[in-house]
């Protein structure tokens, strides 16, 4: 039996993201699989990222045509298939208002999906 160690719920929400480990590195593309108050899970093509490495992120806002800047730290990584990598990251910096807007959007999606599921 698996024990849930997270303090906050993670909402399944697909968001486009680009990220890089340093100012000199080129951006990689990915999809945020889930999002929480303190972090997210990113799926991307395999790269040479290491645990505890800091990333610069640009997250596509779900309701606006803008990207939100953030920085995060890789806390876990997992190979998925031959080509993809999942990265668990904790936010170091992210705009509080933009994060709240994303969480509100994710909660609305979660609520809508649960109402549909429970009424079926």
N, CA, C and O atoms as CSV, one atom per row, in Angstrom:
chain,resi,resn,atom,element,x,y,z
A,1,UNK,N,N,0.839,-1.180,0.000
A,1,UNK,CA,C,0.000,0.000,0.000
A,1,UNK,C,C,0.884,1.244,0.000
A,1,UNK,O,O,1.805,1.365,0.807
A,2,UNK,N,N,0.594,2.152,-0.904
A,2,UNK,CA,C,1.372,3.380,-1.045
A,2,UNK,C,C,0.841,4.453,-0.094
A,2,UNK,O,O,-0.369,4.634,0.042
A,3,UNK,N,N,1.751,5.150,0.551
A,3,UNK,CA,C,1.378,6.229,1.462
A,3,UNK,C,C,1.597,7.554,0.737
A,3,UNK,O,O,2.677,7.807,0.204
A,4,UNK,N,N,0.568,8.393,0.720
A,4,UNK,CA,C,0.663,9.708,0.093
A,4,UNK,C,C,1.415,10.646,1.026
A,4,UNK,O,O,0.999,10.857,2.165
A,5,UNK,N,N,2.527,11.213,0.545
A,5,UNK,CA,C,3.358,12.083,1.376
A,5,UNK,C,C,3.173,13.558,1.059
A,5,UNK,O,O,3.692,14.413,1.775
A,6,UNK,N,N,2.449,13.862,0.012
A,6,UNK,CA,C,2.274,15.264,-0.367
A,6,UNK,C,C,1.379,15.986,0.615
A,6,UNK,O,O,0.409,15.427,1.128
A,7,UNK,N,N,1.722,17.254,0.873
A,7,UNK,CA,C,0.925,18.068,1.783
A,7,UNK,C,C,-0.277,18.683,1.080
A,7,UNK,O,O,-1.294,18.960,1.715
A,8,UNK,N,N,-0.164,18.901,-0.236
A,8,UNK,CA,C,-1.222,19.553,-1.000
A,8,UNK,C,C,-1.597,18.707,-2.198
A,8,UNK,O,O,-0.755,18.029,-2.786
A,9,UNK,N,N,-2.879,18.755,-2.553
A,9,UNK,CA,C,-3.381,17.998,-3.680
A,9,UNK,C,C,-2.732,18.497,-4.972
A,9,UNK,O,O,-2.498,19.694,-5.137
A,10,UNK,N,N,-2.449,17.581,-5.868
A,10,UNK,CA,C,-1.963,17.930,-7.202
A,10,UNK,C,C,-3.115,17.745,-8.168
A,10,UNK,O,O,-3.754,16.694,-8.201
A,11,UNK,N,N,-3.368,18.770,-8.946
A,11,UNK,CA,C,-4.457,18.747,-9.918
A,11,UNK,C,C,-3.913,18.345,-11.280
A,11,UNK,O,O,-2.943,18.927,-11.765
A,12,UNK,N,N,-4.544,17.339,-11.900
A,12,UNK,CA,C,-4.180,16.947,-13.253
A,12,UNK,C,C,-4.605,18.064,-14.191
A,12,UNK,O,O,-5.794,18.352,-14.330
A,13,UNK,N,N,-3.638,18.685,-14.827
A,13,UNK,CA,C,-3.918,19.792,-15.727
A,13,UNK,C,C,-2.793,19.873,-16.749
A,13,UNK,O,O,-1.637,20.082,-16.378
A,14,UNK,N,N,-3.113,19.712,-18.026
A,14,UNK,CA,C,-2.059,19.799,-19.037
A,14,UNK,C,C,-1.754,21.257,-19.382
A,14,UNK,O,O,-2.612,21.973,-19.898
A,15,UNK,N,N,-0.547,21.682,-19.098
A,15,UNK,CA,C,-0.097,23.043,-19.417
A,15,UNK,C,C,1.213,22.951,-20.198
A,15,UNK,O,O,2.105,22.181,-19.839
A,16,UNK,N,N,1.322,23.733,-21.259
A,16,UNK,CA,C,2.581,23.799,-21.989
A,16,UNK,C,C,3.629,24.474,-21.112
A,16,UNK,O,O,3.332,25.406,-20.365
A,17,UNK,N,N,4.855,23.984,-21.221
A,17,UNK,CA,C,5.956,24.569,-20.463
A,17,UNK,C,C,7.234,24.458,-21.293
A,17,UNK,O,O,7.443,23.477,-22.006
A,18,UNK,N,N,8.074,25.471,-21.190
A,18,UNK,CA,C,9.434,25.374,-21.686
A,18,UNK,C,C,10.343,25.603,-20.491
A,18,UNK,O,O,10.003,26.350,-19.574
A,19,UNK,N,N,11.500,24.958,-20.509
A,19,UNK,CA,C,12.380,25.038,-19.343
A,19,UNK,C,C,13.824,24.844,-19.774
A,19,UNK,O,O,14.116,24.292,-20.835
A,20,UNK,N,N,14.720,25.319,-18.910
A,20,UNK,CA,C,16.144,25.110,-19.125
A,20,UNK,C,C,16.859,25.156,-17.785
A,20,UNK,O,O,16.401,25.820,-16.855
A,21,UNK,N,N,17.985,24.452,-17.681
A,21,UNK,CA,C,18.703,24.416,-16.409
A,21,UNK,C,C,19.587,25.631,-16.155
A,21,UNK,O,O,19.918,25.905,-15.001
A,22,UNK,N,N,19.978,26.367,-17.187
A,22,UNK,CA,C,20.843,27.523,-16.959
A,22,UNK,C,C,20.637,28.548,-18.074
A,22,UNK,O,O,19.990,28.275,-19.084
A,23,UNK,N,N,21.198,29.715,-17.862
A,23,UNK,CA,C,21.034,30.791,-18.845
A,23,UNK,C,C,21.647,30.443,-20.202
A,23,UNK,O,O,21.163,30.913,-21.231
A,24,UNK,N,N,22.677,29.647,-20.220
A,24,UNK,CA,C,23.359,29.305,-21.468
A,24,UNK,C,C,22.670,28.164,-22.222
A,24,UNK,O,O,22.852,28.036,-23.433
A,25,UNK,N,N,21.909,27.362,-21.552
A,25,UNK,CA,C,21.293,26.189,-22.178
A,25,UNK,C,C,20.076,26.591,-23.017
A,25,UNK,O,O,19.403,27.576,-22.715
A,26,UNK,N,N,19.802,25.818,-24.072
A,26,UNK,CA,C,18.584,26.084,-24.853
A,26,UNK,C,C,17.353,25.568,-24.091
A,26,UNK,O,O,17.467,24.703,-23.223
A,27,UNK,N,N,16.190,26.107,-24.427
A,27,UNK,CA,C,14.949,25.660,-23.802
A,27,UNK,C,C,14.547,24.286,-24.329
A,27,UNK,O,O,14.750,23.979,-25.503
A,28,UNK,N,N,13.981,23.470,-23.460
A,28,UNK,CA,C,13.338,22.203,-23.814
A,28,UNK,C,C,11.842,22.410,-23.665
A,28,UNK,O,O,11.403,23.251,-22.880
A,29,UNK,N,N,11.061,21.651,-24.413
A,29,UNK,CA,C,9.609,21.749,-24.312
A,29,UNK,C,C,9.077,20.588,-23.495
A,29,UNK,O,O,9.704,19.533,-23.405
A,30,UNK,N,N,7.915,20.797,-22.901
A,30,UNK,CA,C,7.280,19.744,-22.123
A,30,UNK,C,C,5.829,20.082,-21.853
A,30,UNK,O,O,5.310,21.113,-22.281
A,31,UNK,N,N,5.200,19.182,-21.134
A,31,UNK,CA,C,3.814,19.343,-20.700
A,31,UNK,C,C,3.783,19.153,-19.193
A,31,UNK,O,O,4.309,18.172,-18.667
A,32,UNK,N,N,3.164,20.094,-18.510
A,32,UNK,CA,C,2.926,19.900,-17.084
A,32,UNK,C,C,1.769,18.922,-16.961
A,32,UNK,O,O,0.687,19.157,-17.500
A,33,UNK,N,N,1.999,17.830,-16.254
A,33,UNK,CA,C,0.988,16.788,-16.072
A,33,UNK,C,C,0.071,17.100,-14.893
A,33,UNK,O,O,-1.135,16.863,-14.951
A,34,UNK,N,N,0.654,17.631,-13.831
A,34,UNK,CA,C,-0.145,18.034,-12.676
A,34,UNK,C,C,0.535,19.206,-11.985
A,34,UNK,O,O,1.732,19.443,-12.150
A,35,UNK,N,N,-0.261,19.932,-11.208
A,35,UNK,CA,C,0.179,21.206,-10.644
A,35,UNK,C,C,-0.351,21.315,-9.227
A,35,UNK,O,O,-1.499,20.962,-8.960
A,36,UNK,N,N,0.482,21.804,-8.316
A,36,UNK,CA,C,0.039,22.006,-6.936
A,36,UNK,C,C,0.563,23.342,-6.432
A,36,UNK,O,O,1.226,24.087,-7.154
A,37,UNK,N,N,0.255,23.614,-5.214
A,37,UNK,CA,C,0.675,24.862,-4.570
A,37,UNK,C,C,2.199,25.015,-4.566
A,37,UNK,O,O,2.706,26.131,-4.678
A,38,UNK,N,N,2.932,23.903,-4.437
A,38,UNK,CA,C,4.381,23.974,-4.279
A,38,UNK,C,C,5.189,23.331,-5.394
A,38,UNK,O,O,6.419,23.380,-5.359
A,39,UNK,N,N,4.539,22.732,-6.380
A,39,UNK,CA,C,5.328,22.105,-7.433
A,39,UNK,C,C,4.476,21.548,-8.550
A,39,UNK,O,O,3.265,21.763,-8.602
A,40,UNK,N,N,5.132,20.829,-9.442
A,40,UNK,CA,C,4.428,20.226,-10.561
A,40,UNK,C,C,5.223,19.042,-11.086
A,40,UNK,O,O,6.369,18.814,-10.699
A,41,UNK,N,N,4.584,18.300,-11.975
A,41,UNK,CA,C,5.230,17.189,-12.672
A,41,UNK,C,C,5.275,17.561,-14.146
A,41,UNK,O,O,4.254,17.904,-14.743
A,42,UNK,N,N,6.465,17.488,-14.727
A,42,UNK,CA,C,6.676,17.835,-16.125
A,42,UNK,C,C,7.053,16.577,-16.899
A,42,UNK,O,O,7.907,15.803,-16.466
A,43,UNK,N,N,6.409,16.381,-18.051
A,43,UNK,CA,C,6.810,15.303,-18.949
A,43,UNK,C,C,7.502,15.931,-20.148
A,43,UNK,O,O,7.004,16.892,-20.734
A,44,UNK,N,N,8.661,15.375,-20.507
A,44,UNK,CA,C,9.443,15.925,-21.602
A,44,UNK,C,C,10.272,14.809,-22.228
A,44,UNK,O,O,10.342,13.700,-21.699
A,45,UNK,N,N,10.886,15.111,-23.339
A,45,UNK,CA,C,11.840,14.177,-23.930
A,45,UNK,C,C,13.023,14.058,-22.975
A,45,UNK,O,O,13.346,14.999,-22.252
A,46,UNK,N,N,13.652,12.912,-22.982
A,46,UNK,CA,C,14.788,12.687,-22.085
A,46,UNK,C,C,15.862,13.738,-22.275
A,46,UNK,O,O,16.200,14.108,-23.399
A,47,UNK,N,N,16.389,14.209,-21.169
A,47,UNK,CA,C,17.488,15.168,-21.183
A,47,UNK,C,C,18.487,14.771,-20.112
A,47,UNK,O,O,18.274,13.808,-19.376
A,48,UNK,N,N,19.543,15.494,-20.034
A,48,UNK,CA,C,20.597,15.188,-19.064
A,48,UNK,C,C,20.434,15.993,-17.781
A,48,UNK,O,O,21.417,16.517,-17.257
A,49,UNK,N,N,19.236,16.101,-17.275
A,49,UNK,CA,C,18.988,16.851,-16.049
A,49,UNK,C,C,19.310,15.986,-14.842
A,49,UNK,O,O,19.173,14.763,-14.891
A,50,UNK,N,N,19.737,16.623,-13.761
A,50,UNK,CA,C,20.102,15.892,-12.550
A,50,UNK,C,C,19.240,16.327,-11.375
A,50,UNK,O,O,18.675,17.421,-11.373
A,51,UNK,N,N,19.149,15.470,-10.390
A,51,UNK,CA,C,18.416,15.807,-9.167
A,51,UNK,C,C,19.024,17.028,-8.511
A,51,UNK,O,O,20.235,17.240,-8.572
A,52,UNK,N,N,18.184,17.826,-7.885
A,52,UNK,CA,C,18.547,19.057,-7.187
A,52,UNK,C,C,19.018,20.170,-8.126
A,52,UNK,O,O,19.466,21.223,-7.671
A,53,UNK,N,N,18.917,19.937,-9.424
A,53,UNK,CA,C,19.279,20.981,-10.385
A,53,UNK,C,C,18.146,22.008,-10.460
A,53,UNK,O,O,16.970,21.644,-10.441
A,54,UNK,N,N,18.503,23.280,-10.545
A,54,UNK,CA,C,17.507,24.337,-10.672
A,54,UNK,C,C,17.135,24.532,-12.136
A,54,UNK,O,O,17.976,24.416,-13.028
A,55,UNK,N,N,15.853,24.831,-12.367
A,55,UNK,CA,C,15.347,25.074,-13.709
A,55,UNK,C,C,14.692,26.433,-13.789
A,55,UNK,O,O,14.085,26.900,-12.825
A,56,UNK,N,N,14.816,27.066,-14.943
A,56,UNK,CA,C,14.028,28.236,-15.281
A,56,UNK,C,C,12.844,27.734,-16.097
A,56,UNK,O,O,13.028,27.020,-17.083
A,57,UNK,N,N,11.625,28.103,-15.693
A,57,UNK,CA,C,10.412,27.637,-16.364
A,57,UNK,C,C,9.656,28.809,-16.976
A,57,UNK,O,O,9.699,29.930,-16.469
A,58,UNK,N,N,8.963,28.528,-18.073
A,58,UNK,CA,C,7.991,29.440,-18.674
A,58,UNK,C,C,6.728,28.604,-18.863
A,58,UNK,O,O,6.665,27.758,-19.755
A,59,UNK,N,N,5.721,28.847,-18.020
A,59,UNK,CA,C,4.483,28.056,-17.997
A,59,UNK,C,C,3.386,28.811,-18.737
A,59,UNK,O,O,3.138,29.984,-18.458
A,60,UNK,N,N,2.729,28.140,-19.682
A,60,UNK,CA,C,1.627,28.762,-20.434
A,60,UNK,C,C,0.425,28.906,-19.517
A,60,UNK,O,O,-0.048,27.928,-18.938
A,61,UNK,N,N,-0.063,30.132,-19.390
A,61,UNK,CA,C,-1.250,30.412,-18.574
A,61,UNK,C,C,-2.460,29.746,-19.231
A,61,UNK,O,O,-2.611,29.847,-20.448
A,62,UNK,N,N,-3.323,29.071,-18.474
A,62,UNK,CA,C,-4.446,28.347,-19.085
A,62,UNK,C,C,-5.559,29.234,-19.641
A,62,UNK,O,O,-6.335,28.785,-20.485
A,63,UNK,N,N,-5.651,30.481,-19.187
A,63,UNK,CA,C,-6.737,31.362,-19.631
A,63,UNK,C,C,-6.265,32.594,-20.396
A,63,UNK,O,O,-7.083,33.336,-20.939
A,64,UNK,N,N,-4.974,32.815,-20.442
A,64,UNK,CA,C,-4.428,33.997,-21.110
A,64,UNK,C,C,-3.327,33.558,-22.073
A,64,UNK,O,O,-2.736,32.491,-21.908
A,65,UNK,N,N,-3.064,34.372,-23.056
A,65,UNK,CA,C,-2.022,34.054,-24.019
A,65,UNK,C,C,-0.681,34.619,-23.542
A,65,UNK,O,O,-0.057,35.435,-24.220
A,66,UNK,N,N,-0.254,34.162,-22.353
A,66,UNK,CA,C,1.014,34.613,-21.771
A,66,UNK,C,C,1.721,33.419,-21.138
A,66,UNK,O,O,1.112,32.386,-20.859
A,67,UNK,N,N,3.009,33.590,-20.923
A,67,UNK,CA,C,3.783,32.595,-20.192
A,67,UNK,C,C,4.188,33.190,-18.848
A,67,UNK,O,O,4.493,34.379,-18.749
A,68,UNK,N,N,4.188,32.359,-17.827
A,68,UNK,CA,C,4.520,32.774,-16.470
A,68,UNK,C,C,5.926,32.271,-16.149
A,68,UNK,O,O,6.208,31.080,-16.280
A,69,UNK,N,N,6.791,33.164,-15.735
A,69,UNK,CA,C,8.151,32.789,-15.356
A,69,UNK,C,C,8.151,32.173,-13.966
A,69,UNK,O,O,7.434,32.616,-13.069
A,70,UNK,N,N,8.961,31.152,-13.813
A,70,UNK,CA,C,9.115,30.506,-12.508
A,70,UNK,C,C,10.502,29.876,-12.447
A,70,UNK,O,O,11.153,29.662,-13.470
A,71,UNK,N,N,10.930,29.591,-11.244
A,71,UNK,CA,C,12.134,28.783,-11.062
A,71,UNK,C,C,11.761,27.630,-10.148
A,71,UNK,O,O,10.898,27.756,-9.280
A,72,UNK,N,N,12.426,26.506,-10.361
A,72,UNK,CA,C,12.091,25.294,-9.609
A,72,UNK,C,C,13.333,24.442,-9.433
A,72,UNK,O,O,14.352,24.648,-10.092
A,73,UNK,N,N,13.224,23.489,-8.534
A,73,UNK,CA,C,14.292,22.563,-8.212
A,73,UNK,C,C,13.798,21.147,-8.493
A,73,UNK,O,O,12.702,20.784,-8.067
A,74,UNK,N,N,14.591,20.338,-9.204
A,74,UNK,CA,C,14.203,18.958,-9.501
A,74,UNK,C,C,14.351,18.114,-8.239
A,74,UNK,O,O,15.439,18.023,-7.670
A,75,UNK,N,N,13.246,17.494,-7.801
A,75,UNK,CA,C,13.290,16.666,-6.594
A,75,UNK,C,C,13.197,15.171,-6.914
A,75,UNK,O,O,13.592,14.337,-6.099
A,76,UNK,N,N,12.680,14.835,-8.086
A,76,UNK,CA,C,12.702,13.449,-8.546
A,76,UNK,C,C,12.600,13.415,-10.056
A,76,UNK,O,O,12.131,14.365,-10.683
A,77,UNK,N,N,13.047,12.299,-10.636
A,77,UNK,CA,C,12.900,12.100,-12.070
A,77,UNK,C,C,12.699,10.620,-12.337
A,77,UNK,O,O,13.182,9.763,-11.598
A,78,UNK,N,N,11.970,10.338,-13.419
A,78,UNK,CA,C,11.640,8.953,-13.748
A,78,UNK,C,C,11.567,8.815,-15.265
A,78,UNK,O,O,10.881,9.585,-15.937
A,79,UNK,N,N,12.280,7.830,-15.790
A,79,UNK,CA,C,12.227,7.545,-17.219
A,79,UNK,C,C,10.885,6.887,-17.534
A,79,UNK,O,O,10.433,6.004,-16.804
A,80,UNK,N,N,10.249,7.324,-18.631
A,80,UNK,CA,C,8.971,6.757,-19.065
A,80,UNK,C,C,9.151,6.310,-20.506
A,80,UNK,O,O,9.298,7.136,-21.406
A,81,UNK,N,N,9.139,5.008,-20.720
A,81,UNK,CA,C,9.390,4.505,-22.064
A,81,UNK,C,C,10.827,4.790,-22.469
A,81,UNK,O,O,11.699,4.989,-21.623
A,82,UNK,N,N,11.062,4.808,-23.781
A,82,UNK,CA,C,12.420,5.033,-24.276
A,82,UNK,C,C,12.777,6.503,-24.407
A,82,UNK,O,O,13.948,6.872,-24.312
A,83,UNK,N,N,11.778,7.340,-24.623
A,83,UNK,CA,C,12.073,8.718,-24.996
A,83,UNK,C,C,11.648,9.786,-24.000
A,83,UNK,O,O,12.127,10.916,-24.093
A,84,UNK,N,N,10.786,9.485,-23.068
A,84,UNK,CA,C,10.238,10.534,-22.197
A,84,UNK,C,C,10.764,10.438,-20.773
A,84,UNK,O,O,11.174,9.381,-20.295
A,85,UNK,N,N,10.732,11.591,-20.121
A,85,UNK,CA,C,11.185,11.716,-18.751
A,85,UNK,C,C,10.131,12.481,-17.962
A,85,UNK,O,O,9.608,13.487,-18.441
A,86,UNK,N,N,9.816,12.014,-16.761
A,86,UNK,CA,C,8.965,12.765,-15.840
A,86,UNK,C,C,9.876,13.434,-14.819
A,86,UNK,O,O,10.793,12.811,-14.283
A,87,UNK,N,N,9.610,14.711,-14.559
A,87,UNK,CA,C,10.366,15.472,-13.569
A,87,UNK,C,C,9.418,15.997,-12.507
A,87,UNK,O,O,8.430,16.655,-12.833
A,88,UNK,N,N,9.697,15.723,-11.264
A,88,UNK,CA,C,8.971,16.331,-10.154
A,88,UNK,C,C,9.769,17.523,-9.681
A,88,UNK,O,O,10.934,17.387,-9.308
A,89,UNK,N,N,9.146,18.702,-9.693
A,89,UNK,CA,C,9.869,19.910,-9.302
A,89,UNK,C,C,9.120,20.660,-8.202
A,89,UNK,O,O,7.890,20.653,-8.152
A,90,UNK,N,N,9.872,21.295,-7.339
A,90,UNK,CA,C,9.334,22.204,-6.326
A,90,UNK,C,C,9.634,23.626,-6.769
A,90,UNK,O,O,10.750,23.942,-7.181
A,91,UNK,N,N,8.620,24.476,-6.679
A,91,UNK,CA,C,8.820,25.866,-7.060
A,91,UNK,C,C,9.724,26.574,-6.062
A,91,UNK,O,O,9.573,26.425,-4.850
A,92,UNK,N,N,10.657,27.342,-6.587
A,92,UNK,CA,C,11.478,28.228,-5.772
A,92,UNK,C,C,10.903,29.641,-5.833
A,92,UNK,O,O,10.836,30.348,-4.828
A,93,UNK,N,N,10.486,30.035,-7.052
A,93,UNK,CA,C,9.847,31.337,-7.271
A,93,UNK,C,C,8.788,31.193,-8.341
A,93,UNK,O,O,9.006,30.552,-9.369
A,94,UNK,N,N,7.627,31.801,-8.088
A,94,UNK,CA,C,6.563,31.884,-9.083
A,94,UNK,C,C,5.639,33.013,-8.631
A,94,UNK,O,O,5.398,33.188,-7.437
A,95,UNK,N,N,5.131,33.767,-9.586
A,95,UNK,CA,C,4.228,34.860,-9.266
A,95,UNK,C,C,2.996,34.321,-8.528
A,95,UNK,O,O,2.308,33.430,-9.026
A,96,UNK,N,N,2.729,34.862,-7.353
A,96,UNK,CA,C,1.636,34.348,-6.516
A,96,UNK,C,C,0.272,34.482,-7.188
A,96,UNK,O,O,-0.548,33.567,-7.118
A,97,UNK,N,N,0.030,35.608,-7.832
A,97,UNK,CA,C,-1.265,35.811,-8.490
A,97,UNK,C,C,-1.455,34.829,-9.643
A,97,UNK,O,O,-2.525,34.239,-9.791
A,98,UNK,N,N,-0.425,34.656,-10.450
A,98,UNK,CA,C,-0.515,33.721,-11.580
A,98,UNK,C,C,-0.687,32.285,-11.079
A,98,UNK,O,O,-1.460,31.516,-11.648
A,99,UNK,N,N,0.029,31.929,-10.023
A,99,UNK,CA,C,-0.117,30.584,-9.455
A,99,UNK,C,C,-1.539,30.377,-8.951
A,99,UNK,O,O,-2.119,29.312,-9.164
A,100,UNK,N,N,-2.102,31.366,-8.295
A,100,UNK,CA,C,-3.484,31.273,-7.813
A,100,UNK,C,C,-4.462,31.112,-8.968
A,100,UNK,O,O,-5.424,30.350,-8.866
A,101,UNK,N,N,-4.224,31.824,-10.066
A,101,UNK,CA,C,-5.097,31.707,-11.230
A,101,UNK,C,C,-5.032,30.304,-11.830
A,101,UNK,O,O,-6.058,29.744,-12.216
A,102,UNK,N,N,-3.839,29.742,-11.906
A,102,UNK,CA,C,-3.688,28.377,-12.421
A,102,UNK,C,C,-4.386,27.388,-11.493
A,102,UNK,O,O,-5.092,26.493,-11.958
A,103,UNK,N,N,-4.192,27.545,-10.185
A,103,UNK,CA,C,-4.837,26.639,-9.228
A,103,UNK,C,C,-6.356,26.777,-9.273
A,103,UNK,O,O,-7.064,25.775,-9.165
A,104,UNK,N,N,-6.863,27.979,-9.427
A,104,UNK,CA,C,-8.316,28.175,-9.564
A,104,UNK,C,C,-8.836,27.473,-10.809
A,104,UNK,O,O,-9.867,26.802,-10.758
A,105,UNK,N,N,-8.132,27.621,-11.927
A,105,UNK,CA,C,-8.520,26.959,-13.170
A,105,UNK,C,C,-8.498,25.441,-12.992
A,105,UNK,O,O,-9.434,24.752,-13.399
A,106,UNK,N,N,-7.430,24.921,-12.383
A,106,UNK,CA,C,-7.302,23.477,-12.168
A,106,UNK,C,C,-8.407,22.960,-11.251
A,106,UNK,O,O,-8.963,21.888,-11.490
A,107,UNK,N,N,-8.724,23.714,-10.207
A,107,UNK,CA,C,-9.790,23.309,-9.294
A,107,UNK,C,C,-11.132,23.287,-10.016
A,107,UNK,O,O,-11.922,22.362,-9.828
A,108,UNK,N,N,-11.398,24.309,-10.849
A,108,UNK,CA,C,-12.651,24.333,-11.610
A,108,UNK,C,C,-12.760,23.117,-12.527
A,108,UNK,O,O,-13.829,22.517,-12.637
A,109,UNK,N,N,-11.644,22.744,-13.194
A,109,UNK,CA,C,-11.645,21.551,-14.049
A,109,UNK,C,C,-11.904,20.297,-13.225
A,109,UNK,O,O,-12.688,19.435,-13.625
A,110,UNK,N,N,-11.240,20.195,-12.063
A,110,UNK,CA,C,-11.391,19.041,-11.186
A,110,UNK,C,C,-12.836,18.923,-10.719
A,110,UNK,O,O,-13.414,17.836,-10.728
A,111,UNK,N,N,-13.413,20.047,-10.312
A,111,UNK,CA,C,-14.789,20.069,-9.833
A,111,UNK,C,C,-15.754,19.658,-10.943
A,111,UNK,O,O,-16.658,18.854,-10.718
A,112,UNK,N,N,-15.560,20.206,-12.129
A,112,UNK,CA,C,-16.422,19.872,-13.267
A,112,UNK,C,C,-16.341,18.380,-13.599
A,112,UNK,O,O,-17.366,17.748,-13.852
A,113,UNK,N,N,-15.144,17.819,-13.599
A,113,UNK,CA,C,-14.967,16.390,-13.893
A,113,UNK,C,C,-15.595,15.516,-12.821
A,113,UNK,O,O,-16.180,14.481,-13.140
A,114,UNK,N,N,-15.490,15.909,-11.556
A,114,UNK,CA,C,-16.075,15.112,-10.479
A,114,UNK,C,C,-17.598,15.192,-10.468
A,114,UNK,O,O,-18.266,14.214,-10.132
A,115,UNK,N,N,-18.147,16.332,-10.829
A,115,UNK,CA,C,-19.615,16.446,-10.901
A,115,UNK,C,C,-20.138,15.563,-12.025
A,115,UNK,O,O,-21.142,14.873,-11.850
A,116,UNK,N,N,-19.462,15.574,-13.195
A,116,UNK,CA,C,-19.868,14.717,-14.314
A,116,UNK,C,C,-19.757,13.244,-13.931
A,116,UNK,O,O,-20.660,12.457,-14.216
A,117,UNK,N,N,-18.644,12.867,-13.282
A,117,UNK,CA,C,-18.408,11.475,-12.893
A,117,UNK,C,C,-19.448,10.997,-11.893
A,117,UNK,O,O,-19.967,9.889,-12.020
A,118,UNK,N,N,-19.758,11.828,-10.892
A,118,UNK,CA,C,-20.697,11.433,-9.831
A,118,UNK,C,C,-22.154,11.439,-10.294
A,118,UNK,O,O,-22.996,10.774,-9.691
A,119,UNK,N,N,-22.458,12.189,-11.365
A,119,UNK,CA,C,-23.849,12.219,-11.823
A,119,UNK,C,C,-24.116,11.166,-12.910
A,119,UNK,O,O,-25.256,10.983,-13.336
A,120,UNK,N,N,-23.063,10.484,-13.348
A,120,UNK,CA,C,-23.239,9.458,-14.394
A,120,UNK,C,C,-23.737,8.156,-13.831
A,120,UNK,O,O,-23.936,7.197,-14.577
